Amino acid sequence: TKSLVSILDSNNKAIKPNQDGMIEIPKGSVAIIDMVGPIMKYGDWCTYGADEIVNALRMADANPNIIGIVFNVDGPGGAVSAIGPFIEFGKTKTKPVVALIDQCCSLHYWSVCAVADYIMADNNVSASIGSVGVITSFADNRKYLENLGYVFHEIYPKESQHKNEAFAMALKGEYDLIKEEHLSPIAIKFQGAVKAARPNLQEATGVLTGKTFPAD
């Protein structure tokens, strides 16, 4: 498994662990912290989550021998729930963060807006940025299961008349409520975060409504 954190000393030389697996970080070092691939809030055996990535950011920010952080970002987005830790870190960080991006879309871009002081494209071939927007999707397999003999029952007491209402309407093909109550509020917060982080933003078509743009 690739390490989440790499350390470069003041001569741009990678610091290797000693025989005990420990890293001694010299003064003037820079931490490189990766956020690669789709991101969920919590990590598992296969992928790092926002909790682990932000813990690495906090470690680097707190280490007196580290002068700054390169946030290496390459991914298409992830779960909305993953943005919270990045926002909280951005409020308390004390050291400069430079985001070096390849694909930086949706959640990845929101995270960069939350923590980075400067954003730099890794290249002008594959690098892309944007997709400022929100989506939810789900598969409805009830018809298939009903053909196998399954019968579905959902029973709510009168005290819970609004429970799962937006989702239940979406299952009927009525999407207005789930857009209004769940998607639009998050999209507006995302747009606000981008505007705050990029005060010189030119609001051309698609910039805040989901288009993705190449580095050039």
Buried (B, 14 or more C-beta within 10 A) or exposed (E): EEEBBBBBBEEEEEBEEEEEEEBEBEEEBBBBBBBBBBBBBEBEEEBBBBBBBBBBBBBBBEBEBBBBBBBBBBBBBBBBEBBBBBBBBBEEBEBBBBBBBBBBBBBBBBBBBBBBBEBEBBEEEEBBBBBBBBEBEEEEEEEEEEEEEEEEEEEEEEEEEEEEBBEBBBEEEEEEBBBEEBBEEBBEBBBEBBBEBEEEEEEEEBBBEBEBBEBE
